[in-house]
Amino acid sequence: MTATQIAETPHKLTDAAFKRELTLVLPQLRAFARSLCGDRDLADDLVQETMLKSWSARGRFIPGTNFRAWTFTIRKRCSQPTVVQGMSSATPFAG
């Protein structure tokens, strides 16, 4: 996206438009979370956390850019501690 295109886009989505975008990306986000942890329940928790963080950061999303990539980046940035923490309690090492 060029600087001119960014300047011509609205500065942020309305809450309703953001909610619509978040709803549309939900199936892919759920599949991505499952690929990270392999557990359906934990994946749903990860998706819920991602949706909350995305909603809180909605003012920082730039309309016209890739919404899915933006939400996946949020998931990746907060997934490692959560996934490791969730899996460590669910799957202890056999020794």
C-alpha positions, -999 to +999 in steps of 0.1 A: +000+000+000+014+034-010+015+064+012-012+080-010-035+050-006-030+051+032-037+088+033-069+083+013-083+055+035-104+062+066-084+064+098-102+036+115-131+012+110-164+017+128-170-007+156-196-025+135-172-028+105-145-041+128-168-066+143-178-078+109-141-082+098-134-101+131-163-124+125-152-132+089-117-141+100-128-163+129-127-197+111-092-192+098-081-179+132-096-209+149-077-232+125-045-213+131-048-216+169-055-253+166-023-257+145-004-240+173-015-261+202-033-292+188-060-290+214-095-279+205-104-264+239-071-246+243-074-233+207-108-218+215-092-201+245-064-187+222-090-174+197-110-157+225-078-141+238-069-130+202-104-115+197-102-096+229-067-082+221-078-074+186-108-055+198-087-036+223-063-026+196-089-019+169-079+018+167-045+007+155-057-013+125-052+005+092-082+000+069-071-013+035-044-036+050-048-073+055-070-078+085-063-116+087-026-110+088-031-084+115-051-107+137-026-136+131+002-114+141-016-106+174-021-143+179+016-151+172+029-124+195+009-136+225+008-173+217+041-187+229+037-182+267+000-192+266+005-223+245+035-234+264+018-227+297-014-245+286+004-276+272+028-279+301+000-283+326-020-307+303+009-328+291+036-334+317+068-351+307+069-388+315+100-396+333 
